[in-house]
Amino acid sequence: MSFCGTIQTECAAGSVSPEHLQHFCDLHKKCDLKYLSEHIPKAIDLSLEGVKRIAKIVKGFKEFSHPGSEEKQAINLNQAIETTISVARHEWKYCADLATVFDVELPLVPCLVGEFNQVILNLIVNSAHAITNAAEKNGKGKGTITISTQREGEWARIAVADTGAGIPEEIRSRVFEPFFTTKEVGKGTGQGLALAHAAIVKRHQGQLWFESELGQGTTFFIRLPLGVGTPS
């Protein structure tokens, strides 16, 4: 019979031996039930939160990688951006805090979903790299990436702002050129922003531009028409 069974039997009989009682007290002290009762629920909550986060990431990857169709679909931009933020989390979480300022009344916007997701991913990754470079050169700490959406008349506007070092004036005119990059060999192909420009301007009949200030950071802006256009 187990020790617990022995104690239970002796309690039922109305008498617990001194030796067994002492042994029970020793086990009680060893177990530190007060500590366990406080920390086990917290550990379970953290585990459940971790499972939820993993499920969200998996769902995000499924939504992000879905090929969709060659036709535009009316989508919730805020939701699409949230999905991309989750997918890109490993790129920004160590170097930046990421904040969103979404227009909750933004209507559905006609998009080529896969291409739009890729553009946002490229902008987030570029922002993270800009913040990391600024930290390495100037000793800055963790930076901030802020993504906002809003309606501007018959357009939806998205802004991706970072607190990196900014883009030098002498290269600003080349940012959207194919294969142009200031990153080290192996760290960039120079295709990200060129493809983003083609996707937004040619495929979505939208606009893509940026504003930058040395030492302060850069903001990329996207404007997408709320009306349905024909991809070119």
C-alpha positions as a printed NumPy array, in Angstrom:
array([[  0.   ,   0.   ,   0.   ],
       [  1.277,   3.484,  -0.798],
       [  2.138,   5.876,   2.016],
       [ -0.892,   8.036,   1.18 ],
       [ -3.058,   4.911,   1.377],
       [ -1.567,   4.069,   4.743],
       [ -2.319,   7.536,   6.127],
       [ -5.842,   7.364,   4.72 ],
       [ -6.45 ,   3.979,   6.382],
       [ -5.068,   5.14 ,   9.731],
       [ -7.149,   8.353,   9.606],
       [-10.269,   6.288,   8.923],
       [ -9.441,   4.121,  11.934],
       [ -9.09 ,   7.256,  14.069],
       [ -5.362,   6.995,  14.86 ],
       [ -2.207,   7.925,  12.885],
       [  1.1  ,   6.603,  14.191],
       [  3.645,   9.246,  15.323],
       [  6.198,   7.895,  12.834],
       [  3.799,   8.194,   9.904],
       [  2.662,  11.643,  11.027],
       [  6.265,  12.844,  11.194],
       [  6.981,  11.379,   7.774],
       [  3.899,  13.118,   6.391],
       [  5.043,  16.458,   7.864],
       [  8.496,  16.006,   6.336],
       [  6.969,  15.327,   2.897],
       [  4.689,  18.349,   3.255],
       [  7.699,  20.601,   3.875],
       [  9.619,  19.06 ,   0.969],
       [  6.742,  19.554,  -1.447],
       [  6.342,  23.243,  -0.55 ],
       [  2.669,  23.141,  -1.481],
       [  2.266,  26.891,  -1.014],
       [  4.904,  27.553,  -3.693],
       [  3.369,  24.956,  -6.028],
       [ -0.164,  26.273,  -5.554],
       [  1.042,  29.76 ,  -6.521],
       [  3.29 ,  28.883,  -9.453],
       [  1.658,  25.881, -11.152],
       [ -1.394,  27.922, -12.277],
       [  0.969,  30.614, -13.62 ],
       [  2.982,  27.985, -15.494],
       [ -0.194,  26.553, -17.001],
       [ -1.351,  30.025, -18.062],
       [  2.012,  30.698, -19.718],
       [  1.848,  27.343, -21.507],
       [ -1.645,  28.061, -22.777],
       [ -0.542,  31.516, -23.921],
       [  2.374,  29.896, -25.758],
       [  0.035,  27.43 , -27.463],
       [ -2.245,  30.304, -28.534],
       [  0.737,  32.207, -29.931],
       [  1.934,  29.148, -31.881],
       [ -1.569,  28.584, -33.251],
       [ -1.709,  32.244, -34.323],
       [  1.667,  31.972, -36.06 ],
       [  0.67 ,  28.768, -37.87 ],
       [ -2.601,  30.356, -38.96 ],
       [ -0.671,  33.414, -40.095],
       [  1.7  ,  31.344, -42.224],
       [ -1.247,  29.549, -43.822],
       [ -2.986,  32.83 , -44.64 ],
       [  0.227,  34.513, -45.752],
       [  1.381,  31.712, -48.025],
       [ -2.022,  31.075, -49.592],
       [ -1.457,  31.68 , -53.303],
       [ -4.903,  33.166, -53.842],
       [ -5.794,  34.061, -57.415],
       [ -4.664,  36.523, -60.046],
       [ -7.809,  38.53 , -59.438],
       [ -8.119,  41.186, -56.779],
       [-10.091,  40.359, -53.678],
       [-11.686,  42.82 , -51.288],
       [ -9.73 ,  42.283, -48.053],
       [ -9.454,  43.652, -44.555],
       [ -6.098,  45.455, -44.746],
       [ -5.733,  45.647, -40.97 ],
       [ -6.153,  41.893, -40.633],
       [ -3.737,  41.199, -43.501],
       [ -1.109,  43.438, -41.893],
       [ -1.598,  41.758, -38.492],
       [ -0.995,  38.395, -40.156],
       [  2.223,  39.626, -41.755],
       [  3.407,  41.113, -38.456],
       [  3.013,  37.682, -36.834],
       [  4.845,  35.951, -39.68 ],
       [  7.717,  38.469, -39.49 ],
       [  7.946,  38.498, -35.695],
       [ 11.37 ,  36.818, -35.615],
       [ 12.729,  39.653, -37.787],
       [ 11.739,  42.546, -35.494],
       [ 11.139,  41.267, -31.961],
       [ 14.781,  41.478, -30.85 ],
       [ 15.515,  44.937, -32.263],
       [ 12.222,  46.817, -32.091],
       [  8.867,  47.262, -30.474],
       [  6.096,  47.188, -33.054],
       [  2.969,  49.325, -32.691],
       [ -0.124,  49.508, -34.875],
       [ -2.51 ,  52.422, -35.34 ],
       [ -5.335,  51.043, -37.45 ],
       [ -8.38 ,  52.817, -38.822],
       [-11.082,  50.412, -37.637],
       [-13.567,  51.938, -40.078],
       [-11.342,  51.359, -43.121],
       [-13.474,  49.633, -45.787],
       [-12.419,  46.453, -47.551],
       [ -9.751,  47.174, -50.154],
       [ -9.322,  45.357, -53.508],
       [ -5.92 ,  43.64 , -53.442],
       [ -3.829,  40.848, -54.826],
       [ -3.481,  39.318, -51.384],
       [ -0.179,  37.482, -51.769],
       [  1.567,  40.451, -53.348],
       [  0.261,  42.895, -50.748],
       [  1.426,  40.612, -47.902],
       [  4.871,  40.376, -49.49 ],
       [  5.16 ,  44.159, -49.785],
       [  4.324,  44.654, -46.1  ],
       [  6.768,  41.889, -45.177],
       [  9.549,  43.589, -47.162],
       [  8.874,  46.941, -45.49 ],
       [  8.877,  45.411, -41.99 ],
       [ 12.119,  43.543, -42.665],
       [ 13.758,  46.7  , -44.076],
       [ 12.645,  48.673, -41.01 ],
       [ 14.077,  46.031, -38.678],
       [ 17.384,  46.049, -40.56 ],
       [ 17.534,  49.859, -40.491],
       [ 17.018,  49.868, -36.717],
       [ 19.618,  47.134, -36.221],
       [ 22.163,  49.041, -38.323],
       [ 21.512,  52.23 , -36.355],
       [ 22.027,  50.355, -33.101],
       [ 25.313,  48.88 , -34.327],
       [ 26.675,  52.217, -35.564],
       [ 25.374,  54.624, -32.947],
       [ 24.821,  52.422, -29.941],
       [ 21.073,  53.031, -30.003],
       [ 18.899,  50.65 , -28.06 ],
       [ 15.708,  48.981, -29.168],
       [ 13.84 ,  50.956, -31.809],
       [ 10.208,  51.26 , -32.831],
       [  8.274,  50.249, -35.929],
       [  4.84 ,  51.825, -36.282],
       [  2.335,  50.643, -38.885],
       [ -0.788,  52.706, -39.459],
       [ -3.774,  52.648, -41.791],
       [ -6.32 ,  55.284, -42.663],
       [ -8.757,  56.296, -45.361],
       [ -7.927,  59.271, -47.559],
       [-10.928,  59.966, -49.762],
       [-11.09 ,  57.15 , -52.296],
       [ -7.745,  55.76 , -51.186],
       [ -6.514,  53.573, -48.349],
       [ -3.171,  54.693, -46.956],
       [ -0.679,  52.49 , -45.11 ],
       [  2.425,  53.891, -43.414],
       [  5.364,  51.85 , -42.094],
       [  7.638,  54.042, -39.957],
       [ 10.897,  53.125, -38.256],
       [ 13.372,  54.829, -35.938],
       [ 16.44 ,  53.74 , -37.894],
       [ 19.254,  55.951, -39.122],
       [ 17.366,  57.278, -42.15 ],
       [ 18.288,  57.103, -45.837],
       [ 21.186,  59.32 , -47.038],
       [ 19.988,  61.969, -49.476],
       [ 22.453,  60.972, -52.181],
       [ 20.9  ,  57.508, -52.613],
       [ 17.209,  58.314, -52.142],
       [ 16.56 ,  58.502, -55.879],
       [ 17.861,  54.929, -56.29 ],
       [ 15.905,  53.191, -53.53 ],
       [ 13.412,  51.553, -55.905],
       [ 16.004,  50.553, -58.524],
       [ 16.307,  46.789, -59.113],
       [ 19.43 ,  45.292, -57.489],
       [ 20.346,  48.491, -55.685],
       [ 21.241,  47.838, -52.055],
       [ 23.429,  49.324, -49.332],
       [ 23.478,  46.067, -47.374],
       [ 26.531,  43.841, -47.094],
       [ 27.006,  41.012, -49.582],
       [ 24.731,  38.134, -48.613],
       [ 22.361,  40.306, -46.602],
       [ 20.291,  41.797, -49.392],
       [ 19.559,  41.369, -53.092],
       [ 18.261,  44.853, -53.807],
       [ 15.034,  43.346, -55.102],
       [ 12.667,  43.883, -52.177],
       [ 11.745,  47.526, -52.724],
       [ 11.875,  47.236, -56.513],
       [  9.359,  44.389, -56.403],
       [  7.269,  46.268, -53.844],
       [  7.137,  49.298, -56.158],
       [  6.099,  47.151, -59.114],
       [  3.419,  45.39 , -57.063],
       [  1.876,  48.568, -55.688],
       [  2.202,  50.894, -58.69 ],
       [  1.782,  48.529, -61.641],
       [ -0.319,  45.72 , -60.224],
       [ -2.512,  47.72 , -57.853],
       [ -2.524,  51.111, -59.614],
       [ -1.418,  52.575, -56.308],
       [  1.404,  54.732, -55.025],
       [  4.53 ,  53.967, -53.   ],
       [  6.908,  56.61 , -51.654],
       [  8.931,  57.44 , -48.561],
       [ 10.06 ,  60.272, -46.328],
       [ 13.336,  60.068, -44.445],
       [ 15.388,  62.106, -42.011],
       [ 18.97 ,  61.229, -41.168],
       [ 19.351,  60.128, -37.594],
       [ 15.573,  59.981, -37.082],
       [ 14.198,  57.263, -39.327],
       [ 12.176,  56.532, -42.446],
       [  8.483,  56.158, -43.248],
       [  7.238,  54.299, -46.315],
       [  3.756,  55.181, -47.53 ],
       [  1.396,  53.09 , -49.64 ],
       [ -1.836,  54.338, -51.194],
       [ -4.266,  51.836, -52.693],
       [ -7.42 ,  52.762, -54.618],
       [-10.673,  51.652, -53.013],
       [-12.139,  51.024, -56.478],
       [-11.355,  47.821, -58.365],
       [ -8.756,  48.243, -61.112],
       [ -7.307,  45.835, -63.636],
       [ -3.861,  44.388, -62.854],
       [ -1.277,  45.212, -65.488]])
